[in-house]
């Protein structure tokens, strides 16, 4: 799967500037730093100033990333297909790890939400269903 310039920039931003947000292994963080350094160097060649990059890193600003870095990254990727392939290759394992971590969180939430409803009142009748579990109350 090919990632857009915006997705690549956000991936690097999350891995390095947001320090992995607790989702990444040490190896993925290392790759994230490499990805950010490649992007940072290339967008500087395209005209992004050091001051903008420093402000982005210090303020952890997604707005600066989206408005002042991504457009230059898009141009760089269009001009230099080898660079584009290189950063895609660095980004893929990081993206897969984030996707897997997100899936784990979703599965945990799904597991915990099945039986989270409270039962209030008196159980009447012969059987009751609780979260898909059929219980025979033994009443005749």
C-alpha positions as CSV (number, residue, x, y, z in Angstrom):
1,X,0.0,0.0,0.0
2,X,1.4,3.4,-1.0
3,X,1.1,6.1,1.5
4,X,0.3,9.7,0.6
5,X,2.7,12.6,1.5
6,X,0.3,13.6,4.3
7,X,0.2,10.1,5.7
8,X,4.0,9.7,5.5
9,X,4.5,13.1,7.2
10,X,1.9,12.2,9.9
11,X,3.6,8.9,10.5
12,X,7.0,10.5,11.0
13,X,5.4,13.2,13.2
14,X,3.7,10.6,15.4
15,X,6.8,8.4,15.7
16,X,9.3,11.2,16.4
17,X,7.7,14.4,17.5
18,X,4.8,12.8,19.4
19,X,7.4,10.1,20.5
20,X,5.4,7.1,19.3
21,X,2.4,7.8,21.5
22,X,3.1,4.5,23.3
23,X,2.3,2.4,20.3
24,X,5.7,1.7,18.8
25,X,8.5,-0.7,19.6
26,X,12.0,0.6,19.9
27,X,12.8,-0.7,16.3
28,X,9.8,1.2,14.9
29,X,10.8,4.4,16.8
30,X,14.2,4.1,15.3
31,X,12.7,3.7,11.8
32,X,10.4,6.7,12.6
33,X,13.4,8.9,13.4
34,X,15.1,7.8,10.1
35,X,11.9,8.6,8.2
36,X,11.6,12.0,9.8
37,X,15.3,12.8,9.1
38,X,14.8,11.9,5.4
39,X,11.6,13.9,5.1
40,X,13.1,16.8,7.0
41,X,16.2,16.9,4.8
42,X,14.2,16.7,1.6
43,X,11.7,19.4,2.4
44,X,14.5,21.7,3.3
45,X,15.9,21.2,-0.2
46,X,12.4,22.1,-1.5
47,X,12.3,25.3,0.4
48,X,11.0,24.7,3.9
49,X,13.1,26.8,6.3
50,X,14.9,25.5,9.3
51,X,12.8,27.9,11.4
52,X,9.6,26.3,10.3
53,X,10.9,22.8,11.1
54,X,12.2,23.9,14.5
55,X,8.8,25.5,15.3
56,X,7.0,22.3,14.2
57,X,9.2,20.1,16.4
58,X,9.0,22.4,19.4
59,X,5.3,23.1,19.3
60,X,4.3,19.7,18.0
61,X,2.0,21.4,15.6
62,X,0.0,19.3,13.2
63,X,-1.2,22.6,11.5
64,X,2.4,23.5,10.6
65,X,3.0,20.0,9.4
66,X,-0.1,20.0,7.2
67,X,0.3,23.5,5.9
68,X,4.0,24.1,5.6
69,X,5.7,20.7,5.3
70,X,3.2,18.3,3.4
71,X,3.0,20.4,0.3
72,X,6.8,20.5,-0.1
73,X,6.9,16.7,0.6
74,X,4.3,16.1,-2.1
75,X,6.5,18.1,-4.6
76,X,9.6,16.2,-3.5
77,X,7.9,12.9,-4.0
78,X,6.7,13.8,-7.5
79,X,10.2,15.1,-8.5
80,X,12.2,12.2,-7.0
81,X,10.7,8.8,-7.4
82,X,13.7,7.1,-5.8
83,X,13.2,9.3,-2.6
84,X,9.5,8.4,-2.6
85,X,10.2,4.7,-2.8
86,X,12.9,5.0,-0.1
87,X,10.5,6.7,2.4
88,X,7.7,4.4,1.5
89,X,9.9,1.4,2.4
90,X,10.9,3.0,5.7
91,X,7.3,3.8,6.5
92,X,5.6,0.5,5.7
93,X,6.7,-1.5,8.8
94,X,5.9,1.5,11.1
95,X,2.5,1.8,9.6
96,X,1.9,-1.9,10.0
97,X,2.9,-1.8,13.6
98,X,0.5,1.1,14.3
99,X,-2.3,-0.7,12.5
100,X,-1.7,-3.8,14.5
101,X,-1.6,-1.9,17.8
102,X,-4.8,-0.1,16.9
103,X,-6.5,-3.4,16.0
104,X,-5.5,-4.8,19.5
105,X,-7.1,-1.8,21.1
106,X,-10.3,-2.3,19.1
107,X,-10.4,-6.0,19.9
108,X,-10.0,-5.3,23.6
109,X,-12.7,-2.7,23.6
110,X,-15.1,-5.1,21.8
111,X,-14.3,-7.9,24.3
112,X,-15.0,-5.7,27.3
113,X,-18.1,-4.1,26.0
114,X,-20.1,-7.3,25.6
115,X,-20.9,-7.7,29.3
116,X,-20.7,-4.1,30.4
117,X,-24.4,-3.5,30.8
118,X,-25.9,-3.5,34.3
119,X,-29.0,-5.5,35.0
120,X,-31.5,-3.7,37.3
121,X,-34.7,-5.2,38.6
122,X,-36.1,-8.6,39.5
123,X,-35.5,-11.6,37.3
124,X,-38.9,-13.2,36.4
125,X,-39.9,-16.1,34.2
126,X,-38.1,-19.4,33.5
127,X,-35.1,-18.1,31.6
128,X,-33.1,-14.9,31.3
129,X,-30.6,-13.8,28.7
130,X,-27.5,-11.9,29.8
131,X,-25.1,-10.7,27.1
132,X,-26.0,-13.7,24.9
133,X,-25.8,-16.2,27.8
134,X,-28.9,-18.2,28.4
135,X,-29.6,-18.9,32.1
136,X,-32.3,-21.3,33.3
137,X,-33.6,-19.9,36.6
138,X,-35.3,-23.1,37.5
139,X,-38.7,-21.5,38.0
140,X,-41.7,-23.5,36.9
